[in-house]
Amino acid sequence: MKEMMAERGIDLDHSTVHRWTQYFSPKLLDRFNRKKRQVSRKWNVDET
């Protein structure tokens, strides 16, 4: 991330990236879990 921002002329400290990770990770996890589909216990077998 630091290298990507440096390419755009933005100087970042590693602690800033760490804080962003701590802040946004729970929010992203919540969104992913809400969109995740339920998995069925039944499987269909195709004869090929």
C-alpha positions in Angstrom: 0.0 0.0 0.0 2.8 2.4 0.9 4.5 1.8 -2.5 1.2 2.3 -4.3 0.6 5.6 -2.6 4.2 6.7 -3.2 3.7 6.3 -6.9 0.9 8.9 -6.6 3.1 11.2 -4.7 1.5 10.6 -1.3 3.8 9.8 1.6 2.4 7.3 4.1 3.8 5.9 7.3 3.4 2.2 8.2 1.4 3.1 11.3 -1.2 4.9 9.2 -1.7 1.8 7.1 -2.0 -0.3 10.3 -4.6 2.1 11.8 -6.6 1.9 8.5 -6.5 -1.9 8.7 -7.7 -1.9 12.2 -10.5 0.6 11.4 -11.8 -0.9 8.1 -11.3 -4.6 8.7 -14.3 -5.1 10.9 -16.5 -3.0 8.6 -15.4 -5.0 5.6 -15.9 -8.3 7.4 -19.5 -7.3 8.3 -20.3 -6.4 4.7 -18.8 -9.7 3.4 -20.7 -11.8 5.9 -24.0 -10.1 5.0 -23.5 -10.8 1.3 -22.3 -14.4 1.8 -24.7 -17.0 0.6 -25.9 -19.9 2.7 -24.4 -23.2 1.7 -26.8 -26.2 1.4 -26.0 -29.6 2.9 -27.4 -31.3 -0.3 -25.2 -32.1 -3.3 -26.4 -33.0 -6.7 -24.4 -35.6 -8.6 -24.4 -35.6 -12.4 -23.9 -38.8 -14.3 -21.5 -38.0 -17.1 
